[in-house]
Amino acid sequence: MSTVSPKPKPYKILIMGLDNSGKTSILISLSKDSNILSYCSIKPTIGCDIKTIETQDLLMSIWDFGGQAKFREEYLTNFKNYLEGANKIIFVIDVQDIKRYELALEYFENILNLLKEGGYVIELSIFLHKYDPNLSMKEEFEKIDEIVESKLINEL
């Protein structure tokens, strides 16, 4: 008699951030999609896209949240529903979008506040995405690191 192992519960990851921060590109990379055209044909995520990735010993459910303002409001309003069963949040900041650092950090602070208010304990990662060491904007890139450290690390 053979026994069938129950399917493992998916490890739920939420990828959040402003529009155009690179969340979908990160999802494509996580899914090990080697087709370069996948990156060329990215369109803004409408609402939330869910992709399941299965490895030899892990089943991941990755939720790619569209970052446009109208969607961000929806996520924050119904945060508890989206967070249900989540194991990790990856918050993505486009380091080249200097003009929107404050907006990105405000959104992240809103997420942190909702986590605190709800008493949630969840793994968090901040991805500083689109960094190019060959660009001459090194000081501006370092600014985001300082802002993250001063504004958010103190919150945690």
VEXMARVEX-598086 format. One line per field, with one value per residue: x, y, z of N, C-alpha, C in turn; residue in one letter; residue number from 1. Coordinates in steps of 0.02 Angstrom, whole numbers. Layout:
n_c1 [X:...]
n_c2 [Y:...]
n_c3 [Z:...]
ca_c1 [X:...]
ca_c2 [Y:...]
ca_c3 [Z:...]
c_c1 [X:...]
c_c2 [Y:...]
c_c3 [Z:...]
tornu [a:...]
lumro [NUM:...]
//
This chain:
n_c1 [42:33:74:11:87:33:0:115:81:68:203:175:206:207:228:260:246:277:203:290:408:474:424:359:461:549:471:469:604:615:538:619:615:685:671:708:621:512:537:535:405:329:189:94:39:-124:-224:-199:-83:-65:55:106:243:337:461:582:568:482:334:279:174:159:118:93:76:-9:52:-9:-90:-232:-246:-159:-227:-339:-276:-225:-342:-408:-315:-299:-365:-285:-165:-188:-129:-3:175:283:333:390:455:471:580:613:767:810:708:704:625:513:543:499:361:359:413:318:208:261:276:140:102:182:124:-5:28:80:-33:-121:-56:27:157:280:392:498:565:663:685:800:788:841:967:1114:1280:1361:1304:1304:1245:1272:1270:1135:1079:1132:1063:934:960:999:879:790:850:843:706:630:693:698:563:540]
n_c2 [-59:106:267:429:581:726:879:1011:1157:1310:1428:1587:1735:1909:2033:2197:2374:2535:2580:2530:2495:2377:2254:2149:2108:2054:1947:1872:1837:1761:1653:1591:1610:1600:1664:1802:1888:1891:1990:2101:2118:2162:2227:2353:2291:2244:2260:2118:1993:1819:1697:1530:1441:1298:1208:1079:1052:1148:1244:1389:1529:1670:1835:1966:2130:2259:2425:2550:2701:2688:2553:2530:2595:2512:2393:2432:2465:2342:2260:2154:2046:2020:1990:1872:1716:1743:1730:1810:1976:2063:2216:2330:2452:2571:2625:2718:2806:2937:3048:2993:2931:2969:2947:2809:2764:2811:2732:2608:2630:2640:2508:2445:2502:2447:2313:2317:2366:2259:2161:2073:1960:1948:1899:2019:2098:2221:2272:2358:2410:2408:2463:2530:2521:2590:2711:2888:2930:2904:2968:3001:2874:2826:2905:2851:2739:2797:2863:2754:2689:2788:2822:2703:2592:2632:2625:2489]
n_c3 [0:-46:15:3:8:90:4:25:124:41:41:71:-11:-16:-134:-133:-167:-246:-406:-552:-488:-503:-463:-533:-618:-524:-482:-601:-607:-488:-526:-610:-746:-898:-1017:-1101:-1162:-1081:-989:-1070:-1108:-1002:-922:-831:-675:-644:-510:-418:-453:-446:-428:-432:-378:-386:-308:-278:-142:-92:-98:-166:-153:-237:-225:-326:-312:-391:-408:-423:-368:-343:-320:-213:-109:-96:-53:71:139:145:207:299:239:125:186:253:297:249:238:216:173:36:7:-120:-181:-302:-333:-423:-440:-377:-345:-291:-172:-42:-52:-75:46:134:99:137:274:308:288:385:500:495:514:644:716:698:765:698:657:546:417:343:200:120:-40:-129:-278:-451:-448:-514:-522:-610:-640:-617:-500:-367:-239:-225:-222:-104:-19:-7:69:190:222:235:342:446:452:451:514:645:673:681]
ca_c1 [0:74:43:18:104:-9:36:133:47:112:237:144:248:176:277:225:286:245:202:353:467:508:397:346:527:574:432:494:668:602:509:674:596:746:654:720:561:466:550:520:333:295:139:75:-4:-190:-244:-149:-71:-40:92:129:307:352:528:584:545:444:280:271:120:186:66:122:26:-3:72:-42:-122:-299:-238:-129:-281:-378:-237:-221:-409:-425:-250:-306:-384:-227:-112:-206:-87:61:236:335:320:448:437:519:589:653:816:820:650:721:570:458:567:455:297:370:422:253:170:290:257:70:101:209:74:-58:56:82:-102:-151:-15:56:229:292:459:498:626:660:728:818:790:864:1031:1165:1340:1394:1272:1338:1198:1288:1248:1062:1063:1148:1011:879:984:994:808:762:877:819:633:596:725:675:495:539]
ca_c2 [0:167:325:492:636:785:935:1060:1221:1358:1483:1645:1795:1968:2080:2261:2434:2581:2561:2536:2484:2316:2195:2094:2084:2011:1885:1833:1809:1708:1595:1564:1616:1619:1697:1874:1924:1899:2056:2154:2125:2176:2281:2366:2241:2269:2224:2073:1931:1767:1645:1475:1414:1237:1181:1010:1046:1207:1270:1460:1568:1737:1884:2026:2183:2320:2480:2614:2729:2662:2485:2535:2612:2450:2345:2456:2461:2271:2229:2091:1994:2004:1964:1807:1659:1765:1716:1859:2033:2094:2283:2348:2524:2587:2674:2770:2850:2978:3094:2958:2897:2983:2913:2737:2752:2823:2671:2556:2646:2621:2435:2430:2521:2396:2252:2330:2370:2193:2114:2023:1949:1922:1914:2076:2115:2281:2265:2421:2381:2447:2496:2522:2554:2631:2776:2939:2954:2867:3004:2995:2806:2820:2942:2806:2697:2838:2874:2691:2676:2836:2822:2639:2548:2655:2602:2418]
ca_c3 [0:-48:47:-33:52:78:-26:77:122:6:75:38:-14:-45:-162:-133:-181:-293:-476:-589:-445:-525:-428:-581:-639:-471:-486:-658:-586:-439:-559:-652:-817:-933:-1080:-1094:-1187:-1024:-959:-1119:-1119:-939:-920:-762:-643:-626:-451:-389:-490:-402:-464:-390:-398:-349:-312:-254:-72:-71:-140:-151:-184:-237:-242:-355:-303:-432:-364:-437:-307:-329:-293:-146:-61:-87:-13:140:168:156:218:335:191:83:229:281:278:220:276:203:129:4:-14:-173:-193:-361:-310:-473:-439:-319:-329:-256:-111:15:-64:-64:117:166:87:179:343:316:294:452:550:494:544:716:743:697:804:652:655:479:390:297:163:78:-99:-162:-345:-509:-434:-566:-495:-661:-646:-577:-449:-306:-179:-220:-202:-33:18:9:124:251:237:259:409:495:458:459:562:711:681:696]
c_c1 [45:36:58:32:58:33:54:93:94:141:214:188:209:231:239:273:248:244:271:415:505:483:387:412:558:537:456:560:660:576:559:654:657:733:659:660:509:475:530:445:294:249:122:27:-69:-214:-186:-144:-41:-7:115:192:322:424:525:555:503:392:269:212:142:134:101:68:40:9:39:-82:-190:-296:-208:-181:-323:-341:-235:-289:-427:-362:-255:-323:-325:-172:-125:-162:-19:119:287:308:387:424:491:519:635:702:829:763:654:662:514:482:518:388:304:376:358:208:195:273:184:63:126:158:17:-35:57:13:-135:-113:17:131:243:363:453:566:613:710:738:835:813:927:1081:1228:1376:1362:1307:1295:1210:1262:1172:1042:1078:1095:954:898:978:921:776:785:846:743:604:628:704:604:492:563]
c_c2 [62:224:387:547:695:841:985:1124:1271:1410:1546:1707:1851:2014:2146:2318:2478:2551:2574:2526:2420:2252:2136:2066:2037:1945:1841:1800:1752:1645:1563:1561:1641:1653:1772:1915:1933:1967:2113:2167:2140:2236:2294:2312:2274:2227:2182:2010:1880:1713:1593:1447:1354:1217:1110:1003:1105:1226:1343:1489:1641:1785:1948:2081:2241:2380:2547:2635:2698:2591:2486:2550:2551:2402:2367:2450:2389:2230:2160:2033:1972:1969:1893:1751:1678:1749:1771:1916:2056:2163:2308:2424:2532:2642:2728:2821:2895:3023:3060:2918:2906:2948:2837:2722:2765:2761:2614:2567:2628:2546:2415:2446:2470:2331:2259:2328:2301:2141:2059:2020:1914:1941:1970:2083:2178:2270:2335:2401:2433:2487:2480:2558:2598:2699:2826:2967:2921:2902:2997:2925:2795:2855:2895:2760:2734:2849:2811:2679:2723:2831:2755:2593:2567:2632:2529:2408]
c_c3 [0:-15:6:17:37:47:29:68:88:54:38:46:-48:-70:-172:-146:-229:-363:-507:-546:-464:-492:-475:-607:-587:-472:-544:-641:-536:-472:-608:-725:-855:-1000:-1070:-1117:-1132:-991:-1005:-1126:-1054:-946:-847:-736:-623:-566:-424:-432:-442:-445:-414:-420:-354:-362:-284:-184:-47:-123:-119:-188:-179:-265:-263:-355:-349:-387:-377:-375:-292:-300:-223:-93:-45:-41:60:175:186:171:250:288:148:124:254:252:250:268:270:160:102:-20:-60:-182:-254:-340:-361:-474:-377:-297:-290:-195:-54:8:-51:10:157:158:132:252:356:326:364:507:554:525:620:747:746:737:762:660:589:457:339:264:124:21:-128:-233:-397:-495:-489:-542:-546:-670:-599:-521:-381:-243:-170:-198:-128:10:37:67:190:271:266:331:461:506:480:511:633:726:704:767]
tornu [m:s:t:v:s:p:k:p:k:p:y:k:i:l:i:m:g:l:d:n:s:g:k:t:s:i:l:i:s:l:s:k:d:s:n:i:l:s:y:c:s:i:k:p:t:i:g:c:d:i:k:t:i:e:t:q:d:l:l:m:s:i:w:d:f:g:g:q:a:k:f:r:e:e:y:l:t:n:f:k:n:y:l:e:g:a:n:k:i:i:f:v:i:d:v:q:d:i:k:r:y:e:l:a:l:e:y:f:e:n:i:l:n:l:l:k:e:g:g:y:v:i:e:l:s:i:f:l:h:k:y:d:p:n:l:s:m:k:e:e:f:e:k:i:d:e:i:v:e:s:k:l:i:n:e:l]
lumro [1:2:3:4:5:6:7:8:9:10:11:12:13:14:15:16:17:18:19:20:21:22:23:24:25:26:27:28:29:30:31:32:33:34:35:36:37:38:39:40:41:42:43:44:45:46:47:48:49:50:51:52:53:54:55:56:57:58:59:60:61:62:63:64:65:66:67:68:69:70:71:72:73:74:75:76:77:78:79:80:81:82:83:84:85:86:87:88:89:90:91:92:93:94:95:96:97:98:99:100:101:102:103:104:105:106:107:108:109:110:111:112:113:114:115:116:117:118:119:120:121:122:123:124:125:126:127:128:129:130:131:132:133:134:135:136:137:138:139:140:141:142:143:144:145:146:147:148:149:150:151:152:153:154:155:156]
//
